[in-house]
Each structure stands twice: as C-alpha cells, then as structure tokens.
C-alpha cells in the first residue's frame, strides 16, 4: 500500500510538472519547420527557452534549445538529424517575434496555456 501511494505521488509530480505545463506548437501553427515545446519556469533552474524537435516528437533526445532573449541564442543542436543554419535562424526569428508572449508565459505561475497559444504569431505573419 505504501509503495502504491509513493507511485501515485511520483506520477502526480511528473504529470503536473511536465505534461500539464508544456505546450506543443506544430509547424502549421508556428510557421517553423519543426514542432516546438513552450513551457513556464515552474521547477526549472535555467533561463527562459523553447525547444524544437527536428525529428518530431518521436525523438525528443534530438532537440534544439533556443533562449528567449532580445537576441536569442541557440544553446543546443542535435548531431542528427542535421539542422540547416537557415532553420536555426528561423527559430531565433520566431522567438524575437513572440518574445513578449513567451516571456510572460515563462514567468507566470498560473498562466493560461490557451491564451498564450492564441497570442503567438506565425513566423510568416511578419
């Protein structure tokens, strides 16, 4: 019984911290070549960032990490699949375009994911 309670607590923490607080944005919604994850800072010890997945959500280990700053920086690029420099520039342009929305969501403890997603602009909407 004690083990079952412990397992439930772990599952609640994982689903609460990871699944509920992450929003995935598909290429047709963002104008980017890859799906991205956006989340808030709850439980995170590093700075604001988004993650993109060139291999899709089926290979989460192959991730691109881009900071949410006035001049975004690419912190991580997978070895495979190869990522064209133009795609990295698109990711940085997307962050610049949506920086205020992304940072507001990052810093809010009780932010509405739906409202954040409605506020994002597609990259082609420049």
Legacy VTK file of the C-alpha trace (Angstrom):
# vtk DataFile Version 3.0
C-alpha trace
ASCII
DATASET POLYDATA
POINTS 126 float
0.000 0.000 0.000
2.811 2.405 0.884
4.508 1.677 -2.453
1.278 2.404 -4.346
0.928 5.767 -2.585
4.522 6.626 -3.414
3.992 5.709 -7.073
0.892 7.915 -7.253
2.815 10.820 -5.748
5.609 10.424 -8.305
3.116 10.236 -11.195
1.302 13.335 -9.930
4.592 15.240 -9.764
5.683 14.155 -13.229
2.369 14.886 -14.905
1.974 18.134 -13.014
5.457 19.425 -13.741
5.982 18.175 -17.261
2.845 17.262 -19.146
0.476 19.947 -17.901
2.879 22.848 -18.150
4.256 22.237 -21.623
2.555 23.442 -24.777
3.446 21.922 -28.098
3.142 24.060 -31.207
3.071 22.317 -34.562
4.775 23.627 -37.718
1.473 24.583 -39.346
0.678 26.727 -36.281
4.088 28.406 -35.897
5.403 28.647 -39.445
8.567 26.887 -38.253
9.985 23.753 -39.885
9.741 21.767 -36.615
7.355 21.273 -33.720
8.321 23.205 -30.595
7.651 22.961 -26.866
6.945 26.048 -24.806
6.726 25.933 -21.025
6.816 28.138 -17.975
9.656 28.298 -15.472
7.991 26.292 -12.725
10.552 23.815 -11.479
13.193 24.916 -13.992
16.579 26.206 -12.873
17.849 27.593 -16.178
16.782 30.648 -18.139
13.795 31.045 -20.440
13.955 28.916 -23.581
11.953 26.980 -26.131
12.768 23.563 -27.530
12.383 22.429 -31.127
12.418 18.864 -32.377
13.749 18.354 -35.924
12.928 14.632 -35.799
9.428 15.368 -34.493
8.026 14.381 -31.134
9.054 10.762 -31.742
12.688 11.594 -30.937
12.795 14.030 -28.036
16.508 13.428 -27.499
17.248 15.272 -30.762
16.354 18.744 -29.530
17.290 22.304 -30.345
17.261 24.735 -27.413
16.865 28.463 -28.092
16.930 31.150 -25.403
14.095 33.661 -25.065
16.076 36.891 -25.154
16.181 40.090 -27.210
18.909 38.362 -29.213
18.088 34.641 -28.936
20.961 32.176 -28.751
20.980 28.563 -29.853
22.238 26.574 -26.860
21.890 23.051 -28.183
21.686 21.424 -31.610
21.469 17.667 -32.190
24.123 15.889 -34.226
21.399 14.036 -36.071
19.313 14.915 -37.882
21.469 17.678 -39.347
19.895 21.079 -38.878
20.389 23.721 -41.574
21.619 27.113 -40.352
18.571 28.693 -42.028
16.293 26.691 -39.708
18.197 27.932 -36.649
17.754 31.496 -37.904
14.004 30.862 -38.307
13.789 29.643 -34.715
15.562 32.770 -33.483
13.276 34.975 -35.615
10.233 33.222 -34.112
11.489 33.932 -30.591
12.123 37.595 -31.437
8.635 37.875 -32.963
6.943 36.309 -29.920
9.383 37.289 -27.172
6.917 39.228 -25.008
4.305 36.451 -25.116
6.892 33.734 -24.441
8.451 35.602 -21.514
5.061 36.421 -19.983
4.165 32.734 -20.107
7.589 31.720 -18.759
7.284 33.988 -15.713
3.598 33.388 -14.899
2.770 30.772 -12.290
-0.864 30.380 -13.302
-0.761 31.335 -16.960
-3.398 30.199 -19.394
-1.767 27.996 -21.990
-4.705 28.536 -24.340
-4.372 32.334 -24.076
-0.635 32.124 -24.699
-1.139 29.954 -27.774
-3.750 32.374 -29.169
-1.306 35.272 -28.704
1.556 33.699 -30.675
2.212 34.991 -34.161
3.144 32.733 -37.052
6.589 33.368 -38.452
5.077 34.255 -41.854
2.939 36.896 -40.163
5.910 39.305 -40.174
LINES 1 127
126 0 1 2 3 4 5 6 7 8 9 10 11 12 13 14 15 16 17 18 19 20 21 22 23 24 25 26 27 28 29 30 31 32 33 34 35 36 37 38 39 40 41 42 43 44 45 46 47 48 49 50 51 52 53 54 55 56 57 58 59 60 61 62 63 64 65 66 67 68 69 70 71 72 73 74 75 76 77 78 79 80 81 82 83 84 85 86 87 88 89 90 91 92 93 94 95 96 97 98 99 100 101 102 103 104 105 106 107 108 109 110 111 112 113 114 115 116 117 118 119 120 121 122 123 124 125
